[in-house]
């Protein structure tokens, strides 16, 4: 189970890990909501720039940062309280 606090219209931030970064943008082009493309510069990794997309959904802003799949190995698996920090897409669908 993921945890956190959010109110109505709270923005959503997602980190995506894939070697098919262009496929993410192709998917976004097929959605009805407009989006903006830009760059994300990681504070903990100076000099690294990642693709960033912000979807302008009226319910909440959705901020996507796309990382190479290999960087998933460097991400912590658990939060301080022991709950998972990351989930695979099928696991996220089970929560919905």
Protein Blocks (a to p, Z undefined) as FASTA:
>chain_A
ZZddddehiacddddddfklmlmmmmmmmpmbdcdddddddfklghiacdddddddfkbc
cddddddfklmmmpcfbdfkopafbdcfklmmmmZZ
